[in-house]
Amino acid sequence: MQETMTEPSAIDAASKRLALALDALAAAVERRQEADRGEQTLTAQLHALGNDRSRLAAELDAAAARARSLESVNREVAQRLDAAIHTIRSVLATNER
């Protein structure tokens, strides 16, 4: 024959189950909060990376524009040097006659 639980022992068992359930819930809440903190950290890092990318893109654009400008100036200087060399050779050739 099976003994029936007395009312105090049934309440004790229910209380223990409730306490375990509350502990499990508290642990789940803590895990979720940690996950949320991790997500916030990742979001902040992603935002910082986006800012860095924008800054670097702007710096790259400025550097490319500066390089194009220097190339243009370099071509102009080379043309002027060629013209000056041509003029000097012409003067020297005229003076040698």
Protein Blocks (a to p, Z undefined) as FASTA:
>chain_A
ZZdddfklmmmmmmmmmmmmmmmmmmmmmmmmmmmmmmmmmmmmmmmmmmmmmmmmmmmm
mmmmmmmmmmmmmmmmmmmmmmmmmmmmmmmmmmmZZ
